[in-house]
Amino acid sequence: MRRTASPFSLLLLGLGTFLLVLAPLLAWYVQPRAAVNPVDIDTTAVYTGRGSVFDTDRIETVPDRRITVTQRVRGDVEESERSGNAVWDVITTVDTDASLPAADPHDALDFTPHRWVMDRRTTRPVHCCGERPRIEGEAYLKFPFDVRKRSYEWWDNTRGSTVTLHYRGTKEVQGHTGYRFTGTVPPTRTGTRLVPGSIIGQPRRPQVLAEEWYANHGVELVVDRRTGRVVYAQTGPRRTLRAPGGTKDAAVLLDSRKIAFTTATQREAVRQAERDGGRLRLVGETLPAGAALAGGVLALAGGVLVACGRRAPVPADTPETPGSPRPTLTK
């Protein structure tokens, strides 16, 4: 008798080996390539809060008004495919109840269009494709994938530069736990605006090129660790006017301690984070772990069967072994 490997044992061994090779391939090759920023994004985030705003009809600052900030983000698919980057067009409007609902976003209290171009994998800014302004830093509308417990340079579009946001532990938003980052913005001059002199305490001057100043009482972002998606955002903007060369605010355009994501915006952000995070977890953890476990079991079983083999009968014409007894012939 002799031993040979059965086709079934070879199949088990081959399949197990394949799965063992597939497991690290999914984790180290497929998953990083699946973690890319979309080019066909079309989302709207709404913030609400209360604060003081400048009433252009009354020519004065009025307190305790409801403030609504709407941020619309749409991807330029054609430009994204041409450049290989994610090209997002962003329109941010600030409204009070007096300007809502607005048929045209230009009717808002404040209207700011801009374009953000980023590397699809790293989320780092890319300076091309009609980008405006020149955005810098590590994060803006979203953070990079696989967020770390460290400080990040976040782009503040109103300030026109980056702000350091510090890691402050975790926070639960609509049942989803994310990393919490906070920071503040000291008063910063952001530009100039031609206004009547009476607004900044110079009634004898019909027009004055006043200085625009911006500060932020506090920025708080809660970010999904895996996808970098912002699931909660809170800001406390203060925008003022000063006389040329002045050191004190002469008029308040906007001042709020807290303007934050609405509940509906939080829920939608969490839904998208869990959906995208689930896909990344599937190809980065679940499938590799399952493939490694199944591959190990199948390879071990196949190896044992190959080693044991199966008994096969010796063919009848096999030459006899030297020294074996001859059969006795009986007449």
C-alpha positions in Angstrom: 0.0 0.0 0.0 1.2 3.6 -0.6 -0.1 7.1 0.4 -1.3 9.8 -2.0 -2.9 13.3 -1.4 -6.6 13.5 -2.3 -7.9 16.3 -4.5 -10.1 17.5 -1.6 -7.1 17.9 0.8 -5.2 19.9 -1.9 -8.3 22.1 -2.5 -8.5 22.9 1.3 -4.8 23.7 1.4 -4.9 25.9 -1.6 -8.0 27.8 -0.5 -6.6 28.3 3.0 -3.4 29.6 1.6 -5.3 32.0 -0.7 -7.3 33.4 2.3 -4.1 33.8 4.3 -2.6 35.9 1.5 -5.9 37.8 1.0 -6.2 38.9 4.6 -3.2 41.3 4.8 -3.9 42.4 1.2 -7.3 43.6 2.2 -6.0 45.4 5.3 -2.9 47.0 3.8 -3.8 47.5 0.2 -7.5 47.6 -0.4 -8.6 49.5 2.7 -6.3 52.5 2.2 -7.5 52.8 -1.3 -11.1 52.7 -0.2 -10.5 55.6 2.2 -10.9 58.4 -0.3 -12.9 61.7 -0.1 -15.9 61.7 -2.5 -16.1 63.9 -5.6 -19.9 63.8 -6.0 -20.7 65.2 -2.5 -23.9 67.2 -2.1 -24.7 68.0 1.5 -26.1 70.9 3.6 -25.3 71.6 7.2 -27.4 74.0 9.2 -26.3 75.8 12.4 -28.6 77.7 14.7 -28.1 79.9 17.7 -28.8 83.3 19.2 -26.8 86.5 19.3 -26.4 90.2 18.4 -26.6 91.3 14.7 -26.3 94.6 12.9 -29.7 95.7 11.6 -29.1 97.6 8.4 -32.6 99.1 8.5 -32.2 100.5 12.0 -28.5 101.2 11.5 -27.7 99.7 14.9 -26.8 96.4 16.6 -29.8 94.5 18.0 -29.4 91.8 20.6 -30.9 88.3 21.1 -31.7 87.5 17.5 -32.0 84.0 16.2 -29.1 83.3 13.8 -29.1 80.6 11.1 -25.9 79.6 9.3 -26.3 77.3 6.2 -23.4 75.6 4.6 -23.9 74.0 1.2 -21.2 71.7 -0.2 -21.3 70.4 -3.7 -18.6 68.5 -5.6 -17.4 69.6 -9.0 -17.3 66.1 -10.5 -15.9 67.1 -13.9 -13.0 69.2 -12.4 -12.3 66.5 -9.8 -12.0 63.7 -12.4 -9.8 66.0 -14.6 -7.4 66.9 -11.7 -7.5 63.7 -9.7 -8.4 65.7 -6.5 -11.6 66.4 -4.6 -13.0 69.8 -5.7 -15.8 71.1 -3.5 -17.7 74.3 -3.9 -18.9 75.8 -0.7 -21.5 78.5 0.0 -22.0 79.7 3.5 -24.8 82.1 4.4 -25.7 83.8 7.6 -29.4 84.8 8.2 -31.7 86.1 10.8 -35.5 85.4 10.8 -35.9 88.6 8.7 -34.0 87.1 5.7 -35.4 83.6 5.9 -36.6 82.0 3.9 -34.5 83.5 1.1 -35.2 82.8 -2.5 -31.6 83.8 -3.4 -28.7 83.2 -1.0 -27.3 86.6 -2.0 -30.2 88.1 0.1 -28.7 86.7 3.3 -27.1 88.8 6.0 -23.8 87.4 4.9 -23.0 85.4 1.8 -19.6 83.7 1.3 -18.8 81.4 -1.7 -15.4 79.6 -2.0 -13.8 76.5 -3.4 -11.8 73.9 -1.5 -9.5 71.5 -3.3 -7.9 68.6 -1.4 -6.0 65.4 -1.9 -8.6 62.6 -1.9 -6.6 60.3 0.4 -4.8 62.7 2.8 -7.3 65.6 2.8 -4.4 68.0 2.5 -5.2 71.2 0.5 -4.2 71.2 -3.1 -3.7 74.6 -4.8 -5.3 74.2 -8.2 -8.6 74.2 -10.1 -9.7 77.7 -9.3 -9.3 77.3 -5.5 -10.3 80.3 -3.5 -9.0 81.4 -1.1 -5.7 79.7 -0.7 -6.7 77.2 2.0 -4.0 75.7 4.3 -3.9 73.4 7.3 -4.8 69.8 8.0 -8.6 70.0 8.3 -11.5 72.1 7.3 -15.0 70.7 6.5 -13.6 67.3 7.4 -10.6 65.8 9.0 -8.2 63.2 7.5 -9.1 59.5 7.8 -8.0 57.7 10.9 -8.0 60.8 13.2 -5.4 60.8 15.9 -5.5 62.0 19.5 -3.5 65.2 18.9 -3.8 68.8 17.9 -4.8 69.7 14.3 -4.4 72.9 12.2 -7.9 73.7 11.2 -8.7 76.3 8.5 -11.0 79.1 9.7 -12.4 80.7 6.5 -13.5 83.9 8.2 -10.1 84.5 9.7 -8.4 83.5 6.5 -5.8 81.4 8.3 -5.4 78.3 10.4 -6.4 77.8 14.1 -5.0 75.1 16.3 -7.7 72.8 17.7 -6.6 70.7 20.6 -7.8 67.1 21.4 -10.1 67.1 24.4 -11.2 63.5 24.7 -14.4 61.9 23.4 -18.0 63.1 23.2 -21.2 61.3 22.2 -23.4 62.8 19.5 -26.7 61.2 18.8 -25.4 57.9 20.2 -22.1 58.0 18.2 -18.8 58.6 20.0 -16.3 60.9 18.3 -13.1 62.7 19.1 -13.6 66.3 20.5 -11.4 69.2 19.5 -11.6 72.8 20.7 -9.9 76.1 20.1 -10.4 79.9 20.2 -9.5 82.8 17.9 -8.2 86.0 19.3 -9.2 89.3 17.7 -7.7 89.4 14.2 -8.0 92.1 11.6 -9.5 90.5 8.4 -10.0 93.4 6.0 -11.7 96.8 5.5 -15.2 98.0 4.7 -16.5 101.4 3.5 -19.2 102.5 5.9 -20.9 105.7 7.0 -18.8 107.4 9.6 -21.7 107.5 12.1 -21.5 103.7 12.5 -18.1 103.8 14.0 -18.5 107.0 16.0 -17.4 109.5 13.4 -20.6 111.3 12.4 -18.9 114.2 10.7 -17.3 111.8 8.1 -19.8 110.6 5.4 -17.7 107.6 4.5 -14.9 105.8 6.4 -12.8 102.8 5.4 -13.4 101.0 8.7 -11.3 98.0 9.8 -13.1 94.6 10.0 -12.1 92.4 13.0 -13.0 88.8 13.8 -12.7 86.7 16.9 -14.2 83.4 18.0 -15.3 82.7 21.6 -14.9 79.0 21.0 -14.8 76.4 18.2 -15.8 72.8 19.1 -15.8 70.0 16.6 -16.7 66.3 17.3 -15.1 64.1 14.6 -15.7 60.5 13.6 -12.3 58.7 14.2 -12.4 56.4 11.2 -13.8 58.7 8.5 -12.8 62.2 9.7 -16.4 63.4 9.2 -17.5 66.2 11.5 -20.6 65.0 13.3 -21.0 68.0 15.6 -19.8 71.6 15.1 -20.2 74.6 17.3 -18.8 78.1 16.8 -18.9 81.5 18.6 -18.1 84.2 16.0 -17.7 87.8 16.8 -17.3 90.3 13.9 -16.8 94.0 14.5 -15.8 97.3 13.0 -13.1 99.6 14.2 -12.1 103.1 13.2 -8.9 103.2 11.2 -6.1 102.5 13.6 -8.5 102.0 16.5 -7.9 99.6 19.4 -11.6 99.2 20.4 -14.6 97.8 18.6 -16.9 100.6 17.4 -19.7 98.5 16.0 -20.7 94.9 16.3 -21.8 93.2 13.1 -22.3 89.7 14.6 -21.7 88.3 18.1 -22.8 84.9 19.3 -21.5 82.6 22.0 -22.9 79.5 20.5 -24.1 78.6 17.0 -24.2 74.8 16.5 -25.4 72.0 14.3 -29.1 71.4 14.4 -30.3 68.0 15.6 -31.3 67.1 12.1 -27.8 67.9 10.8 -26.2 65.9 13.6 -28.3 62.9 12.8 -27.5 63.0 9.1 -23.8 63.5 9.8 -23.8 60.5 12.2 -25.7 58.4 9.7 -23.1 59.1 7.0 -20.2 58.6 9.3 -21.5 55.2 10.4 -22.3 54.2 6.8 -18.8 55.1 5.5 -17.1 53.9 8.6 -18.8 50.5 8.4 -17.5 50.1 4.8 -14.0 50.9 5.9 -14.3 48.6 8.9 -15.5 45.8 6.7 -12.6 45.8 4.3 -10.0 46.9 6.9 -10.9 44.7 9.9 -13.9 42.3 9.5 -13.0 40.7 6.2 -9.2 40.5 6.9 -9.9 38.9 10.3 -12.4 36.5 8.9 -10.1 35.6 6.0 -7.2 35.0 8.3 -9.2 32.8 10.6 -10.9 30.8 7.9 -7.6 30.5 5.9 -5.8 29.3 9.0 -8.4 26.6 9.7 -8.6 25.4 6.0 -4.8 25.4 5.5 -4.3 23.4 8.7 -7.0 20.9 7.8 -5.7 20.6 4.3 -2.1 20.2 5.5 -3.1 17.4 7.9 -5.0 15.6 5.1 -2.1 16.0 2.7 0.3 14.7 5.3 -1.8 11.7 6.2 -2.8 11.0 2.6 -5.0 8.0 1.8 -4.1 4.3 1.3 -4.1 3.1 -2.3 -3.8 -0.6 -3.4 -0.5 -1.7 -5.0 -1.1 -2.6 -8.7 -1.1 -6.4 -9.5 2.0 -6.1 -11.8 4.1 -4.5 -9.2 7.5 -6.4 -9.0 7.8 -8.5 -6.0 10.0 -7.4 -3.2 13.4 -9.3 -3.1 13.3 -11.9 -0.3 9.5 -12.2 -0.3 8.3 -15.9 -0.1 7.2 -17.5 -3.4 3.7 -19.0 -3.6 3.6 -22.8 -3.5 2.1 -24.4 -6.6 0.1 -27.5 -5.9 -0.3 -30.2 -8.5 
